[in-house]
Amino acid sequence: MSNNLKTYEQIFTETFSVNKDALEKLEYNQIEQWDSIGHMTLISELEDKFGISMETDDIIDFSSFKKGKEILKKYKVSF
C-alpha cells in the first residue's frame, strides 16, 4: 500500500470516525458525519496533507471515497 493511500484512508477514518473497512463504499451524506461541514473539513485536510488546492468543481464532485481518488489523481496524487 502506498503512503498516499495510507494518508488518504487515515484522513477519512479520522475525519468521519469510521472503520477502514467501510471506506470503499462510503459516499457523501451516507453517514451523519459527512455533511457539508464534514465535507469541507475533509477537503481542507486533503489539501493540507497533499499540498494541493482543489478547484470548486472538484470539491463539489468529491462525492465518495472512490470518486475522491479519481479527483486527486488530477492533482498528481498517485495511489
Secondary structure, 3 states (H helix, E strand, C coil): CCHHHHHHHHHHHHHHCCCHHHHHHCECCCCCCCCHHHHHHHHHHHHHHHCCCCCHHHHHHCCEHHHHHHHHHHCCCCC
